[in-house]
Every structure is written in structure tokens, then in C-alpha cells.
Amino acid sequence: MNIEANKIAGAVLSTLLVVMSLNMAAGIVFAPKKPAVPGFELPSEEPAAGGGGPAAAAEEPIAVRLAKADPAKGEKAVGACKACHTFEKGGANKVGPHLFGVYGRNEGSVDGFGYSAAMKGRNDKSWDADALDHFLKNPKAYVPGTAMAFAGIAKPETRADVVAYLNSLADAPQPLPKP
């Protein structure tokens, strides 16, 4: 047997043994820690179970919140809405319909505006305080299939302020419900 062939084979095997050992050591040192639950926990506006109490779980009715509502605060709260809606009398339709006189108007009934099919089918219902409150909370839940790309207003007091402001946008504002 040739001693040189044995030396070469020994060198190759030794190199492979060192590489495998380094790979195993690196795997131990730099192993990623696997989470118990995959993914990320996103923050939620809902109170944690058991921590919110009964007052946080149930909202006051819209009539109670409207008694404390401030239309001036509602006017400030609709700032983001102005990108898609107009609020003045005779205002043009934009991406969304004009909102002057919306309180008491039938849903999906502004002439010349191209409503989604889901909203067109609702023109037998009118925008009262309860309907506006539910729509402003979550438009896609109130009108499934609506084209309105708005997540909603989470705070009940802010929604009441907006409803009071929308009611004030009329030649003759309607009486708001009493608690």
C-alpha cells in the first residue's frame, strides 16, 4: 500500500470531521429560539379578558351619548372624512357622497352618486342616530360589501360627536333621540 494515499485520505477525513464539528457547534450557539405560538401578537383596542369590567364591555346607548355630545368636537373629528366627502350645502359628490342633510336621509339615495351594490339595496332605510353610530363604528360590518374604505371610529363618544355634527348639517336639524 502506498503511504501517500493513506495520508491524503486521512487529511480529507480529518477536514470533513472538523467541518462537521464546526457546523454542529455553530448550530448549538446560534440556534434560533422558536416561539410557543408562531406569529406576532397585535395590539387590540378590546380590553383583556377579566380586566375591563362590565362598564368597558357594554357601550352606552347612542341616545345617552348624544345628550353629552358636542357638535364642535364632531366637526374636528370629521377632518379625515373631508378627503372623500363634502359637508357644505350643495357640495359636490367626491369619492363619497356629500353629507349635508345626511341625518334623516335614506341610505344610498344621493342622486348622481354611484353607490356600491350593497348600499344601493339599502335605500329603504334612513340614516338615524343608531344607524349612523353603527356605520361609523364599522362600515363593513353595517353594510357588508360596501366600497367605503374606512376602518371606523372606535371611541363611542367621538361617534356621538360626529352624529351630532352631521345632524347640525341641515336647513332644519332633526331632534336627536332623548335618553
Secondary structure, 3 states (H helix, E strand, C coil): CCHHHHHHHHHHHHHHHHHHHHHHHHHHHCCCCCCCCCCCCCCCCCCCCCCCHHHHHCCCCHHHHHHCCCHHHHHHHHHHHHHCCCCCCCCCCCCCCCCCCCCCCECCCCCCCCCCHHHHCCCCCECCHHHHHHHHHCHHHHCCCCCCCCCCCCCHHHHHHHHHHHHHCCCCCCCCCCC
